[in-house]
Amino acid sequence: MSELKDRLRADLTTAMKARDSLRTGTLRMVLTAISTAEVGGKQARELSDDDVIGVLTSEAKKRREAADAFDAGNRPELAAKERDESAILAEYLPAQLDEDEIREIVTAAVESTGSAGAGMKAMGAVMGVVQPQVKGRAEGKMVAAEVKRQLGA
């Protein structure tokens, strides 16, 4: 069984005992998303820690996007709740890479694939090298933007 999933369950119990409704609701939501991912597809399976991190990443992204939408809709109280949930989820994710670290990883990938100056046709090759290194630690949108910048798009 996934250690991260066990940690989420233990923290849910702690949050319930502490009557922390925000944390309880957030952890229940993510555990439900994990269960859904486990039974989705052709055959039920137990998720690994990497798979659980993938679910946590997508749930955190949903919260950030919802907060932006609520801000645009002039609903600051709902945006704040979404940001609070996103902060709780971030506690379970690996440390996020900053722009300099992403730039270094992309530069190394461009050099290793020999894609310097190749333009956008090399984006797939570079992203193929970069993605495993940044999975769960950086948003794909930021990584793709840096790859495009370095490839001269």
Residue, then its C-alpha position, 0 to 999 in steps of 0.5 A: m500500500s502507498e505510504l502517502k495514502d496511509r499518511l493522508r488517511a492518518d491525517l484525516t483521522t487527526a483532522m476529524k478529531a481536531r474538528d478541523s473542517l477545512r482539512t477534513g473536507t480537503l483530505r476526504m476529497v483527495l482520498t475520494a479522487i485516489s479511490t476513483a483513480e484506483v477503480g478507473g480503467k479496465q482493472a482495479r489496482e492499488l496506486s503507487d506513491d507516484d500515482v498518488i502524487g499525480v492525483l494530488t497534483s491534478e487536484a491542487k491544479k483544479r483548486r488553483e484554477a477554481a480560485d482564479a475563476f472565483d476571483a474573476g467572478n468577484r467571489p473572493e470568499l470562495a477563492a480564498k477557500e480554494r487557495d486554502e485547500s490548495a495549500i493543504l494539498a501542497e503539504y503532501l506534494p514534493a517541493q516545487l521547482d523554481e524558475d531557475e531550476i526549471r531553466e537548468i533542467v530544460t537547458a540540460a535536456v536541450e543539450s542532451t538531445g542536440s535540439a539547440g536551434a532546431g525550433m519547435k519540431a524538437m519540442g516533443a523530444v525535449m519534453g520527453v526528457v524533461q517530464p520525468q525529471v519534473k513530474g509532480r514538482a512543476e506545472g506542465k504549462m511552466v515547463a512547456a513555456e521554458v522549452k518553447r523559449q529555449l527552442g526559439a519559438 
